[in-house]
Amino acid sequence: MPNPKRRHSQQRSAKRRTHYKAEKLTLSKDSATGEIHVRHRAHVSEGKLFYKGKVVAEKSPVN
C-alpha cells in the first residue's frame, strides 16, 4: 500500500477537522407515552421499549 513520504503538518490535519461539528439533537414527543425522546431512536418508558409509538419489547420478570 502507498505510504506518505513525508509527515503532514499539524495545520493540514486541523484544516481537515474544521468541518466536524457537534450537532443539536432533534427531540420528539411520543404519542403513546407523552415522553420526550431523541427522534428515530427507541426509548424506554415504564420498563417497556417503545419505537414509533408502539411497544417493541417488554422487560421480562426475573425469577
Secondary structure, DSSP 8 states (H G I E B T S, - for coil): ----SS---HHHHHHHHTT-------EEE-TTT--EEETTS-EEETTEEEETTEEEEE-----
